Amino acid sequence: MTTWNVRTETTDDIPAIRDILLAAFPTGAEADIVDALRADPGAWIGDLSMVAATPEGDPVGYALLSRCRVDGAPALALAPCAVLPCAQRTGAGSAAIRAALEAARARGENLVLVLGHADYYPRFGFVPASRFGIRPPFDVPDEAMMALALDGDRAVPTGTIGYPAAFGV
């Protein structure tokens, strides 16, 4: 198992992040979403954009948390997460996600939402968002829309998720 160096993205990482997203997804939509989020001061939180790099410093994995809302209350959206195909199933994605979640916790954030595979994200503590009374603004299987409360002692808002404009929903 490789030891990944996980860090906040730098300006120099932007082309490599785009390459990761283009390699990991069938279209450029996710790469375009990240570019649009970077340009949105209401959504972009620079220290929650995480790169997993090889010991030599080459970025291979990426995880982004950006600002979203649940009926007006602040929350974070975990999207996108991606790993270069040659580094998938090596822990690079998990390392980037864990670092992003820890950075969010350190910032005092409480709620993270993700639309994803129900057999992958629970390893980080995610559960169906419906357990918190949270729903997406579109139809998806209940088990695919997940939430994570970073501080179990704090209340979690209920209601409908409001995504930044970059997501197009």
N, C-alpha and C positions, 0 to 999 in steps of 0.2 A: 504494500500500500504506500503510495506516494504521500509525502508530507507537503501540504499545500501552504503557500504563503498567501494569506488573505489580507487584503488591504482595501482602503477606500480608493476609488478610481481617481486617476489624475488626468489632466488634459492629454497627456501623451498616450493614455490608454484608450481614448475614444475610438480611434480606427480599429484597434484590436477587438474592442467590445462589439463594434458593428460587425466585424468579421465573424466573431463567435455567434452572434445572433443570426447572421445570414447562413452560416453553416448548419446551425441547429434546427432551424425552422424552414418549412417549404417555401415561404415567401419572405419578402422584406418588411412585412407589416410590423413585426416586433421591433426591428431596428428603427423603423420610422417612428414608432411610439416612443422609444427611448429618446430619440432626437427631439421630438415634440415636448416630452416631459422636461428635458433639460432647459427648454426655452420657456417653461411655464413656472414663474416664481411661486405660484400658489401650490404647485404640486411637487416641485423638485426639492429634495433634501440631499445635498451633495454627499454628506457623510453616511448616507444609507445606500450608496451605490457601491457594491462590493465586487472585487475582482479576486478570483483564485488564480494564483500564478505558480509556475514551476519554480524549483529552487534557483533556476537561472533567471527568473523574472518574467518569463513569457506568460501572458494571460491565456488561460484555457477555460475558465468558468466565470460566470457572472450571475449576480442576484441583485435585484433592485426593489427597494421599498419607496413608494411615493405617497404623497398625501391624498387621501380620499376622505369621504365623510359618510357617516351613518345618521340619516335624518339631521344633518347639520353638525353633529359632533365629530371631532377629529378622529381619524383612524388611518391605517396604512394599508396600501395594496402591495402585495408581494407579486410582482410581475414586471418584466419577464425574468425567468431563470433559465439559463442555458449553459451548455458545455460543448466544446468542440467535439465532434464525433470521435476523434482519436483518443479523447480523454474521458469519455462517458463511462460510467460504472467504476470510477476510480476514487470517488469521494470528493471530487472538486466542486460539484454542485452543492453537495451537503455542507461542505466547509464554507462556501460563500453564503449560503442561507443561514447557517448558524451564526456566522459573524454579523450578518445584517440584523438578525433578531437580537443579538447581544447589544449591538450598537443602538438599536431602537429602545431596548430596555434601559440602557444607560442614559438615553436622552429623556427618559420619563414617559415614553409612549406606552400605551396600554393595549391597543387592539390592532391586530394584523389580520387581513383577509386575503384569501387566495382562492382562485378558481383553478382546480387542477385534479390530478389523479388521486382518488380516494385511498389508494394503497401506498402512496408515496409520502404525502404531507403529514399524516398522523405521526410519523416518526419524530417530528419536530414539536408535537403537542397539538396540532390542529384537529378540530372536531367539526362536524357539520355546523355551519353558521346558524341554522335554524334552531339549534339548542339555545342560542342567545337571543332568539327573536329577530335575527338579521336575515334579510333576503336581498338577492340581487335585483337589478332593474330589468332583468330578462329571464327567460325560462331556461333553467339548467337542472339536471338531476340534483336532488337534495344533497347527496353525498359528495358532489363535486365542488360545491361552494362551502368553503371552510373558514373557520375563525380560530384565532389564538389570543387569549387574554394573557398579556405578559405579566400582569400583577393581579393575582387572584383576590387581593383585598380591595381592589377598586371596582366600581360599577362599570358595566359595559353597556353602551347605548344599544337601543333596539330600533328597528326600522329598516328602511331601504338604503342600500349603498348608493352613494353618489360618486361616480368616478370622475377624474379629470377629463377635460375635453379630448386629450390625446388618445384616449381609449375608444372614442367614437360611439359611446353608448349613452 
